């Protein structure tokens, strides 16, 4: 609503893409709960002084449902409401499938899929009480392709897409919309060394039409636009932002 400051929670907001999204959302005028295990807010991305008061650091362990509920409850109590959630927290692990440790496999699914679902559950009563809102789950273009040594990660991100579709259908009558934003190869301060490896850069140049990976700010701007704009008819979709890689290959 015009003139009303809205509140959004971002999980995994201390570093990488999460930090970029938190800052971009604050630029759009939202109050941003920055949820992370440290509860320190964006650590490596520079925060403009003018936005500092809009960023609220909060301790949250995405693998602990009680911690998620407590963080979202505290954020809603402090700001008066919760209007959106960005599920960004996640982990990546890889290895040969014939010998990949099953506990490691389960840990990836527990964080990326179960953690996402748990955060959605915790946000539900607040979004319903606010008359509706938006959940943005951060997936990956790995959800629809086969990539060597990444069965756990690919499976977890495919699950994020399925969770998104199911919740969008279940919660539509409450005015709650759920979308899955699936980035392609995106450069962040967490993966820079790998992404700038000469062999990987050569692959990117062939695979992505513009010859370069995405930048964190590009994904952050896309997510912030979805949250800041009111688009009631948009729900249940997986929205790929991959520089045209999928359609070119």
Rosetta silent file (secondary structure, phi, psi, omega in degrees, C-alpha in Angstrom):
SEQUENCE: XXXXXXXXXXXXXXXXXXXXXXXXXXXXXXXXXXXXXXXXXXXXXXXXXXXXXXXXXXXXXXXXXXXXXXXXXXXXXXXXXXXXXXXXXXXXXXXXXXXXXXXXXXXXXXXXXXXXXXXXXXXXXXXXXXXXXXXXXXXXXXXXXXXXXXXXXXXXXXXXXXXXXXXXXXXXXXXXXXXXXXXXXXXXXXXXXXXXXXXXXXXXXXXXXXXXXXXXXXXXXXXXXXXXXXXXXXXXXXXXXXXXXXXXX
SCORE:     score description
SCORE:     0.000 S_00000001
   1 L     0.000  137.117  179.165    0.000    0.000    0.000 S_00000001
   2 L   -57.790  136.604  176.640    1.303    3.491   -0.844 S_00000001
   3 L    83.314   -3.446 -179.839    2.737    5.284    2.165 S_00000001
   4 L  -109.443  123.988  178.690    3.037    2.116    4.256 S_00000001
   5 L   -77.334  126.674 -178.718    6.511    0.767    5.025 S_00000001
   6 L  -101.947  158.858 -177.612    6.621   -2.960    4.482 S_00000001
   7 E  -117.295  135.156  177.306    8.850   -5.545    6.125 S_00000001
   8 E  -129.343  141.268  174.389   10.702   -8.374    4.410 S_00000001
   9 E  -104.626  136.776  177.376   12.842  -11.118    5.947 S_00000001
  10 E  -123.219  120.004  176.659   15.879  -12.435    4.039 S_00000001
  11 E   -85.389  151.512 -177.318   17.538  -15.651    5.160 S_00000001
  12 L    62.996   40.825 -170.724   21.262  -16.073    4.636 S_00000001
  13 L   -91.395    5.566 -174.791   21.609  -12.297    4.509 S_00000001
  14 L   -82.816  -30.846 -175.058   25.129  -11.962    5.884 S_00000001
  15 L  -142.169  171.395  171.542   27.133  -12.694    2.741 S_00000001
  16 H    58.640 -141.391 -176.758   26.956  -13.267   -0.993 S_00000001
  17 H   -62.507  -36.144  179.888   23.678  -12.933   -2.818 S_00000001
  18 H   -60.302  -42.823  178.802   21.703  -12.638    0.417 S_00000001
  19 H   -65.068  -41.939  178.650   23.606   -9.536    1.482 S_00000001
  20 H   -62.398  -41.237 -179.986   23.155   -7.949   -1.941 S_00000001
  21 H   -66.624  -41.921 -179.786   19.415   -8.631   -1.864 S_00000001
  22 H   -59.372  -44.805 -179.438   19.027   -7.230    1.633 S_00000001
  23 H   -67.082  -41.991 -179.864   20.710   -3.969    0.653 S_00000001
  24 H   -66.003  -37.694  177.122   18.755   -3.661   -2.601 S_00000001
  25 H   -64.213  -38.926  176.678   15.466   -4.263   -0.785 S_00000001
  26 H   -64.087  -37.554  176.521   16.355   -1.506    1.667 S_00000001
  27 H   -60.099  -29.653  179.603   17.010    0.797   -1.303 S_00000001
  28 L   -82.203    3.874  174.592   13.421    0.116   -2.373 S_00000001
  29 L    95.416    6.133 -179.669   12.201    1.470    0.945 S_00000001
  30 L   -88.246  152.840  167.079   11.527   -1.801    2.786 S_00000001
  31 E   -84.303  130.129 -171.827   12.525   -2.683    6.320 S_00000001
  32 E  -119.472  117.342  170.756   14.714   -5.759    5.996 S_00000001
  33 E   -81.383  116.017 -176.069   15.194   -8.430    8.618 S_00000001
  34 E   -97.353   97.518 -173.980   18.667   -9.825    7.887 S_00000001
  35 E   -93.644  129.499  176.299   18.573  -13.400    9.154 S_00000001
  36 E  -160.361  165.819 -179.736   21.771  -15.407    9.551 S_00000001
  37 L   -63.884  -35.583  178.466   23.435  -17.721   12.028 S_00000001
  38 L   -78.276  -26.990 -176.484   25.742  -14.916   13.179 S_00000001
  39 L    66.594   34.594 -174.030   22.978  -12.342   13.254 S_00000001
  40 L  -105.029   -4.853 -175.437   25.440   -9.751   11.973 S_00000001
  41 L    74.130 -175.001  179.215   23.663   -8.388    8.890 S_00000001
  42 L   -56.905  123.420 -174.002   25.557   -7.866    5.605 S_00000001
  43 L   -98.710  -36.443 -172.783   29.216   -8.427    6.449 S_00000001
  44 L  -110.159  -25.008  178.027   31.134   -7.947    3.205 S_00000001
  45 L   -82.814  131.685 -178.591   28.853   -5.820    1.035 S_00000001
  46 L   -66.475  130.676 -179.833   29.136   -2.087    1.846 S_00000001
  47 L  -101.252  116.856  176.600   25.975   -0.733    3.466 S_00000001
  48 L   -58.387  140.091 -178.001   25.207    2.917    2.649 S_00000001
  49 H   -55.551  -35.110 -176.738   24.799    4.967    5.819 S_00000001
  50 H   -67.026  -18.190 -176.950   21.353    6.099    4.671 S_00000001
  51 H  -103.280   -6.858 -171.737   20.114    2.481    4.677 S_00000001
  52 H   -56.726  -40.542 -177.318   21.619    1.282    7.948 S_00000001
  53 H   -70.587  -15.536  179.955   18.486    1.879   10.018 S_00000001
  54 H   -88.268   -9.810 -178.321   16.397   -0.203    7.585 S_00000001
  55 E  -103.792  119.156 -176.490   18.516   -3.330    8.056 S_00000001
  56 E  -112.382  104.168  178.909   17.737   -5.340   11.191 S_00000001
  57 E   -69.248  137.288 -179.226   20.267   -8.116   11.950 S_00000001
  58 E  -144.078  138.868  177.288   18.686  -11.192   13.525 S_00000001
  59 E   -76.501  131.289  179.095   20.038  -14.551   14.623 S_00000001
  60 L  -158.963  128.710  174.449   18.451  -17.449   12.755 S_00000001
  61 L  -106.072  113.653 -174.068   19.500  -21.028   12.023 S_00000001
  62 L   -63.967  -18.013  178.852   17.628  -22.240    8.945 S_00000001
  63 L   -91.131    3.869 -179.470   17.976  -25.834   10.166 S_00000001
  64 L  -121.202  101.643 -177.703   16.195  -25.067   13.445 S_00000001
  65 H   -54.994  -37.086  178.752   12.429  -24.507   13.011 S_00000001
  66 H   -64.439  -38.269  178.324   12.193  -22.935   16.456 S_00000001
  67 H   -65.927  -40.449  178.624   14.933  -20.458   15.581 S_00000001
  68 H   -63.763  -48.006 -179.977   13.161  -19.493   12.357 S_00000001
  69 H   -59.921  -43.984 -178.069    9.830  -18.959   14.115 S_00000001
  70 H   -62.631  -41.709 -179.018   11.462  -16.920   16.872 S_00000001
  71 H   -65.645  -46.125 -178.726   13.255  -14.669   14.380 S_00000001
  72 H   -69.476  -36.726  176.025   10.167  -13.998   12.262 S_00000001
  73 H   -61.861  -44.717 -179.034    7.987  -13.476   15.335 S_00000001
  74 H   -66.311  -38.720  179.083   10.484  -10.975   16.734 S_00000001
  75 H   -65.156  -44.876  179.778   10.777   -9.157   13.407 S_00000001
  76 H   -64.862  -38.656  178.909    7.002   -8.875   13.015 S_00000001
  77 H   -66.634  -39.295 -177.603    6.621   -7.663   16.588 S_00000001
  78 H   -70.515  -38.447 -173.909    9.345   -5.047   16.155 S_00000001
  79 H  -101.801  -13.590  178.698    8.114   -3.658   12.825 S_00000001
  80 L   100.869  -15.108  179.253    4.376   -4.308   13.140 S_00000001
  81 L  -170.821  168.497  168.505    4.053   -6.852   10.326 S_00000001
  82 L  -129.088  122.552 -173.454    5.780   -9.239    7.969 S_00000001
  83 L  -111.273  -16.668 -178.704    4.914   -8.729    4.316 S_00000001
  84 E  -159.021  156.024  176.857    7.463  -10.825    2.441 S_00000001
  85 E  -135.547  133.613  172.371   10.073  -13.537    2.859 S_00000001
  86 E  -114.334  111.501 -179.458   13.109  -14.260    0.700 S_00000001
  87 E   -88.236   94.656 -176.156   14.396  -17.788    1.279 S_00000001
  88 L  -108.858  -26.419 -174.339   18.031  -17.485    0.270 S_00000001
  89 L   -58.085  135.552  179.512   19.964  -19.554    2.844 S_00000001
  90 L  -171.232  168.373  177.749   21.482  -22.661    1.356 S_00000001
  91 L  -132.645  160.704  178.027   24.544  -24.846    1.032 S_00000001
  92 L  -130.400  132.770  175.685   26.357  -26.576   -1.823 S_00000001
  93 L  -143.537  148.802 -177.882   28.237  -29.843   -1.630 S_00000001
  94 L  -146.000  161.001  179.224   29.425  -32.126   -4.373 S_00000001
  95 L   171.875  168.525 -179.600   31.073  -35.451   -5.010 S_00000001
  96 L   -64.840  132.084 -172.987   30.850  -38.580   -7.111 S_00000001
  97 L   -64.358  -31.265 -177.546   27.387  -40.074   -6.793 S_00000001
  98 L   -69.429  -17.288 -178.456   28.592  -43.664   -6.442 S_00000001
  99 L  -130.780    7.791 -176.776   30.437  -42.762   -3.237 S_00000001
 100 L   -64.985  131.340 -177.409   28.745  -39.566   -2.032 S_00000001
 101 L   -63.591  129.624 -175.934   28.123  -39.698    1.710 S_00000001
 102 H   -68.645  -31.063  176.138   24.427  -40.089    2.446 S_00000001
 103 H   -66.872  -37.678  176.584   24.601  -37.885    5.514 S_00000001
 104 H   -67.015  -39.510  176.893   26.105  -35.136    3.359 S_00000001
 105 H   -59.763  -47.151 -179.710   23.367  -35.691    0.778 S_00000001
 106 H   -64.411  -34.606 -179.346   20.707  -35.387    3.487 S_00000001
 107 H   -64.860  -38.870  178.260   22.354  -32.244    4.884 S_00000001
 108 H   -65.116  -44.893  178.850   22.047  -30.462    1.532 S_00000001
 109 H   -67.350  -36.388 -179.185   18.374  -31.393    1.233 S_00000001
 110 H   -63.997  -43.225 -179.859   17.738  -30.519    4.869 S_00000001
 111 H   -74.153  -51.493 -170.653   19.136  -27.010    4.474 S_00000001
 112 H   -77.499  -35.919 -176.739   18.013  -26.158    0.954 S_00000001
 113 H  -102.679  -55.367 -179.252   14.622  -27.880    0.818 S_00000001
 114 H   -65.638  -40.483  178.270   13.464  -28.594    4.372 S_00000001
 115 H   -61.478  -41.614  176.948   14.848  -25.280    5.607 S_00000001
 116 H   -61.930  -46.565 -179.776   12.992  -23.427    2.869 S_00000001
 117 H   -62.906  -41.613 -179.954    9.748  -25.225    3.669 S_00000001
 118 H   -63.346  -41.277  178.441   10.178  -24.586    7.387 S_00000001
 119 H   -65.787  -37.694  175.763   10.721  -20.866    6.829 S_00000001
 120 H   -61.019  -44.120  177.996    7.602  -20.726    4.654 S_00000001
 121 H   -59.036  -44.580 -177.530    5.624  -22.368    7.448 S_00000001
 122 H   -67.001  -31.494 -179.688    6.947  -19.864    9.982 S_00000001
 123 H   -78.931  -24.988 -171.979    6.088  -16.929    7.712 S_00000001
 124 H   -52.063  -52.872 -176.850    2.581  -18.151    6.910 S_00000001
 125 H   -62.220  -33.019 -179.883    0.684  -16.818    9.965 S_00000001
 126 H   -71.263  -43.565  179.085    2.306  -13.399    9.642 S_00000001
 127 H   -66.334  -40.216  177.962    1.598  -13.091    5.919 S_00000001
 128 H   -62.817  -41.725  179.973   -1.976  -14.290    6.423 S_00000001
 129 H   -65.514  -28.901  179.615   -2.474  -11.758    9.221 S_00000001
 130 L   -82.566   -0.304 -179.263   -1.173   -9.007    6.924 S_00000001
 131 L    87.027   12.906  179.919   -3.785   -9.899    4.316 S_00000001
 132 L   124.150  175.483 -179.354   -1.288  -11.623    2.056 S_00000001
 133 E   170.251 -168.660 -174.673    2.259  -11.192    0.865 S_00000001
 134 E  -127.177  136.145  169.521    5.040  -12.698   -1.183 S_00000001
 135 E  -113.134  125.562  174.269    7.500  -15.521   -0.627 S_00000001
 136 E  -110.930  112.674  174.747   10.495  -15.644   -2.965 S_00000001
 137 E   -93.327  131.829  179.893   12.350  -18.943   -2.813 S_00000001
 138 E   -91.539  109.531  179.318   15.832  -18.844   -4.297 S_00000001
 139 L   -99.395 -139.637 -179.917   16.284  -21.890   -6.480 S_00000001
 140 L  -166.724  151.288  174.683   18.781  -22.554   -9.253 S_00000001
 141 H   -67.137  -10.492  174.115   18.940  -23.360  -12.939 S_00000001
 142 H   -67.908   -8.126 -177.619   20.473  -26.629  -11.715 S_00000001
 143 H   -69.690  -15.335 -173.642   16.899  -27.720  -10.953 S_00000001
 144 H  -128.952    8.349  179.961   16.339  -28.871  -14.544 S_00000001
 145 L  -126.558  161.727  175.659   19.720  -29.996  -15.819 S_00000001
 146 L   -97.690  122.472 -177.821   22.076  -32.858  -15.127 S_00000001
 147 L  -127.838  125.281 -179.057   25.392  -31.738  -13.672 S_00000001
 148 L   -55.107  138.535  171.926   28.136  -34.143  -12.696 S_00000001
 149 L    71.474    9.031 -176.930   28.851  -34.503   -8.967 S_00000001
 150 L  -124.957   33.348 -177.075   25.929  -32.282   -7.881 S_00000001
 151 H   -58.005  -41.243 -178.282   23.055  -34.739   -7.422 S_00000001
 152 H   -65.217  -47.829 -178.511   22.294  -33.472   -3.908 S_00000001
 153 H   -65.129  -45.142  179.588   22.266  -29.795   -4.861 S_00000001
 154 H   -60.476  -43.681  179.699   20.261  -30.383   -8.045 S_00000001
 155 H   -63.226  -39.998 -178.371   17.715  -32.476   -6.151 S_00000001
 156 H   -66.577  -38.312 -178.718   17.381  -29.851   -3.429 S_00000001
 157 H   -76.953  -30.154  171.563   16.735  -27.043   -5.905 S_00000001
 158 H   -63.900  -37.799  177.485   14.225  -29.144   -7.854 S_00000001
 159 H   -64.080  -36.678  177.631   12.466  -29.629   -4.513 S_00000001
 160 H   -60.236  -41.370  177.428   12.391  -25.851   -4.005 S_00000001
 161 H   -63.341  -41.240  179.462   10.490  -25.512   -7.281 S_00000001
 162 H   -66.681  -42.321  177.119    7.988  -28.186   -6.225 S_00000001
 163 H   -59.955  -43.638  179.471    7.502  -26.597   -2.812 S_00000001
 164 H   -57.099  -48.957 -177.673    6.898  -23.250   -4.504 S_00000001
 165 H   -63.570  -43.338 -177.932    4.179  -24.639   -6.774 S_00000001
 166 H   -65.799  -45.019 -179.266    2.385  -26.486   -3.983 S_00000001
 167 H   -68.240  -35.112  177.983    2.356  -23.567   -1.556 S_00000001
 168 H   -59.588  -40.210  179.750    1.254  -21.163   -4.265 S_00000001
 169 H   -72.961  -44.920 -176.892   -1.810  -23.311   -4.857 S_00000001
 170 H   -65.404  -39.260 -169.292   -2.548  -23.994   -1.181 S_00000001
 171 L  -103.431    6.849 -176.463   -2.155  -20.445    0.069 S_00000001
 172 H   -60.385  -39.784 -177.533   -3.564  -18.433   -2.830 S_00000001
 173 H   -67.820  -15.016  175.522   -6.898  -17.795   -1.095 S_00000001
 174 H   -90.464    1.279 -178.869   -4.987  -16.164    1.758 S_00000001
 175 L    79.368   14.262 -179.285   -3.426  -13.701   -0.670 S_00000001
 176 E   -96.888  121.425  178.196   -0.014  -15.329   -0.270 S_00000001
 177 E  -104.265  145.687 -177.583    1.998  -15.624   -3.481 S_00000001
 178 E  -134.624  124.722  177.175    5.022  -17.885   -3.829 S_00000001
 179 E  -130.314  158.397  179.457    7.604  -17.750   -6.620 S_00000001
 180 E  -116.673  114.745  175.032   10.917  -19.462   -7.260 S_00000001
 181 E   -96.005  120.139 -173.408   13.748  -17.308   -8.631 S_00000001
 182 E  -114.937   95.550 -179.866   16.334  -19.590  -10.234 S_00000001
 183 E   -73.677  150.699  166.712   19.630  -17.858  -11.043 S_00000001
 184 L   -85.192 -154.636 -178.422   22.163  -19.199  -13.487 S_00000001
 185 L   -64.987  118.006 -173.330   25.886  -18.770  -12.924 S_00000001
 186 E  -129.449  127.220 -178.469   26.169  -15.647  -10.795 S_00000001
 187 E   -78.900  125.354  174.538   29.347  -14.034   -9.510 S_00000001
 188 L  -132.756  174.645  178.282   29.381  -13.260   -5.784 S_00000001
 189 L   -73.013   -7.118  178.574   32.094  -12.623   -3.236 S_00000001
 190 L   -89.448  -27.605 -174.637   31.687  -16.252   -2.124 S_00000001
 191 L  -117.879   11.403 -171.942   32.440  -17.920   -5.464 S_00000001
 192 H   -57.676  -43.218 -177.738   34.699  -15.382   -7.130 S_00000001
 193 H   -60.747  -42.952  179.585   37.845  -17.547   -7.062 S_00000001
 194 H   -68.804  -43.958 -175.459   36.040  -20.450   -8.730 S_00000001
 195 H   -68.861  -25.104 -179.109   34.175  -18.298  -11.252 S_00000001
 196 L   -95.360    4.587  173.067   37.352  -16.524  -12.321 S_00000001
 197 L   -60.871  137.060 -173.047   39.233  -19.771  -12.909 S_00000001
 198 H   -58.153  -42.456 -179.525   40.493  -19.743  -16.496 S_00000001
 199 H   -65.333  -41.140  179.915   38.890  -23.077  -17.421 S_00000001
 200 H   -69.492  -38.070  178.501   35.544  -22.077  -15.950 S_00000001
 201 H   -62.419  -35.783  178.215   35.650  -18.674  -17.644 S_00000001
 202 H   -66.879  -39.005  176.658   36.140  -20.415  -20.974 S_00000001
 203 H   -63.584  -46.097  179.991   33.095  -22.581  -20.290 S_00000001
 204 H   -59.342  -41.650 -178.775   30.997  -19.549  -19.348 S_00000001
 205 H   -60.844  -33.725  178.305   32.050  -17.746  -22.510 S_00000001
 206 H   -79.992  -38.345 -168.330   30.700  -20.652  -24.570 S_00000001
 207 H   -82.708  -34.876 -175.050   27.577  -21.378  -22.517 S_00000001
 208 L  -104.450  126.969 -174.519   26.110  -17.922  -21.860 S_00000001
 209 L   -51.308  -36.880 -179.200   25.234  -15.773  -24.898 S_00000001
 210 L   -82.660   -5.633  175.256   26.782  -12.608  -23.480 S_00000001
 211 L    79.550   13.636 -177.944   29.935  -14.525  -22.604 S_00000001
 212 L  -149.602  153.142  178.062   29.925  -13.625  -18.912 S_00000001
 213 L   -72.835  170.346  172.909   28.184  -14.746  -15.719 S_00000001
 214 E   -72.613  162.359  174.329   25.519  -12.778  -13.956 S_00000001
 215 E  -106.217  149.532 -178.302   26.393  -10.302  -11.252 S_00000001
 216 H   -56.146  -37.229 -178.097   24.921  -10.511   -7.771 S_00000001
 217 H   -64.174  -29.414 -179.269   23.394   -7.054   -8.152 S_00000001
 218 H   -68.209  -45.184  177.378   21.411   -8.225  -11.195 S_00000001
 219 H   -66.908  -41.692  179.678   19.718  -11.049   -9.308 S_00000001
 220 H   -60.508  -40.886  179.974   19.245   -8.803   -6.279 S_00000001
 221 H   -65.917  -38.498  178.936   17.555   -6.153   -8.407 S_00000001
 222 H   -64.459  -47.288  179.660   15.218   -8.743   -9.944 S_00000001
 223 H   -63.598  -42.974 -179.658   14.204  -10.130   -6.556 S_00000001
 224 H   -63.615  -35.101  177.021   13.757   -6.660   -5.084 S_00000001
 225 H   -64.158  -43.647  178.624   11.516   -5.690   -7.984 S_00000001
 226 H   -60.348  -42.248 -177.831    9.285   -8.696   -7.367 S_00000001
 227 H   -72.304  -41.579 -174.678    9.014   -7.856   -3.666 S_00000001
 228 H   -72.652  -32.991 -179.177    8.562   -4.111   -4.110 S_00000001
 229 L   -88.062  150.518  177.651    5.913   -4.346   -6.829 S_00000001
 230 L  -100.366  104.107 -178.227    2.399   -5.650   -6.199 S_00000001
 231 L  -125.368   80.070 -171.091    1.671   -8.267   -8.887 S_00000001
 232 L   -60.867  -25.348 -174.661   -1.190  -10.383   -7.486 S_00000001
 233 L   -87.516   -3.275 -179.937   -1.548  -12.643  -10.548 S_00000001
 234 L   -96.801  109.328  177.705    2.076  -13.793  -10.451 S_00000001
 235 L  -160.484  154.281  174.356    2.468  -16.923   -8.347 S_00000001
 236 L    80.631   -2.195 -173.464    3.685  -20.495   -8.537 S_00000001
 237 L   -94.186  150.157  165.936    6.253  -19.847  -11.239 S_00000001
 238 E   -97.963  119.733 -174.448    9.943  -20.629  -11.458 S_00000001
 239 E  -108.377  110.172 -176.638   11.565  -17.532  -12.953 S_00000001
 240 E   -86.668  134.264  174.462   14.955  -18.194  -14.504 S_00000001
 241 E  -128.591   88.781 -169.558   17.567  -15.431  -14.645 S_00000001
 242 L  -133.135   17.202  177.759   20.452  -17.082  -16.457 S_00000001
 243 L    67.261   19.017  179.634   21.531  -14.745  -19.240 S_00000001
 244 L    84.344   10.585 -177.084   19.817  -16.892  -21.860 S_00000001
 245 H   -60.144  -44.898 -175.700   21.957  -19.970  -21.133 S_00000001
 246 H   -64.788  -40.407 -176.404   19.032  -22.401  -21.126 S_00000001
 247 H   -79.718  -14.615 -178.882   17.532  -21.213  -24.396 S_00000001
 248 H   -92.901   -9.709 -174.426   20.917  -21.104  -26.122 S_00000001
 249 L  -125.723    0.000    0.000   21.910  -24.681  -25.301 S_00000001
